[in-house]
Amino acid sequence: MDLNEIKKLIQEEKAKIIITDPNGISLIVLDYEEYKKIKGIKTTKEEVKDESPKELEGESLKVDDLPF
């Protein structure tokens, strides 16, 4: 099974892949949209924009704004 087949399975079937090690479950792989639902992350640009501080409206992202 290649990565594209795995992605298709996860997206279409809403499948979750559980990866275990000797200590138990270590990772769970799921569709990003499903993850956003679980975490309550808003998905539309309008909803995200509404949360932006007013003083940052119209400002462009700069290289210095990146976290590295």
C-alpha positions as CSV (number, residue, x, y, z in Angstrom):
1,M,0.0,0.0,0.0
2,D,1.5,3.4,-1.0
3,L,1.0,6.7,0.7
4,N,-1.7,7.9,-1.8
5,E,-3.7,4.7,-1.1
6,I,-3.4,5.3,2.7
7,K,-4.4,9.0,2.3
8,K,-7.4,8.0,0.2
9,L,-8.5,5.4,2.8
10,I,-8.2,7.9,5.6
11,Q,-10.0,10.7,3.8
12,E,-12.8,8.7,2.2
13,E,-13.5,6.2,5.0
14,K,-12.6,8.6,7.9
15,A,-10.3,5.8,9.0
16,K,-7.7,6.2,11.7
17,I,-4.4,4.4,11.8
18,I,-3.1,3.5,15.2
19,I,0.6,2.9,15.6
20,T,1.7,1.0,18.7
21,D,5.0,0.1,20.3
22,P,5.8,-2.2,23.2
23,N,4.5,0.5,25.6
24,G,1.1,0.8,23.9
25,I,-0.4,3.3,21.5
26,S,2.2,5.9,20.4
27,L,0.6,7.6,17.4
28,I,-2.8,8.0,15.7
29,V,-3.0,9.1,12.1
30,L,-6.3,10.7,11.0
31,D,-7.6,13.1,8.3
32,Y,-6.7,16.8,9.0
33,E,-10.4,17.9,8.6
34,E,-11.3,15.3,11.3
35,Y,-8.5,16.5,13.5
36,K,-9.8,20.1,13.2
37,K,-13.3,18.9,14.2
38,I,-12.0,17.2,17.2
39,K,-9.9,20.2,18.3
40,G,-12.7,22.7,17.4
41,I,-10.5,24.5,14.9
42,K,-12.5,26.8,12.6
43,T,-12.1,26.1,8.9
44,T,-13.3,29.1,6.9
45,K,-11.2,32.2,6.2
46,E,-14.0,34.4,7.4
47,E,-14.1,32.7,10.8
48,V,-10.4,32.8,11.2
49,K,-10.2,36.5,10.1
50,D,-12.8,37.4,12.7
51,E,-10.4,36.3,15.4
52,S,-7.5,38.4,14.1
53,P,-6.6,41.4,16.3
54,K,-7.8,44.7,14.7
55,E,-4.4,46.3,15.0
56,L,-2.9,43.6,12.7
57,E,-5.4,44.0,9.8
58,G,-3.8,44.8,6.5
59,E,-0.3,43.9,7.7
60,S,1.8,41.6,5.6
61,L,3.6,38.6,6.9
62,K,7.4,39.1,7.1
63,V,10.3,36.6,7.2
64,D,11.0,38.0,10.7
65,D,7.5,36.8,11.8
66,L,8.4,33.1,11.2
67,P,9.3,31.0,14.2
68,F,12.9,30.0,13.2
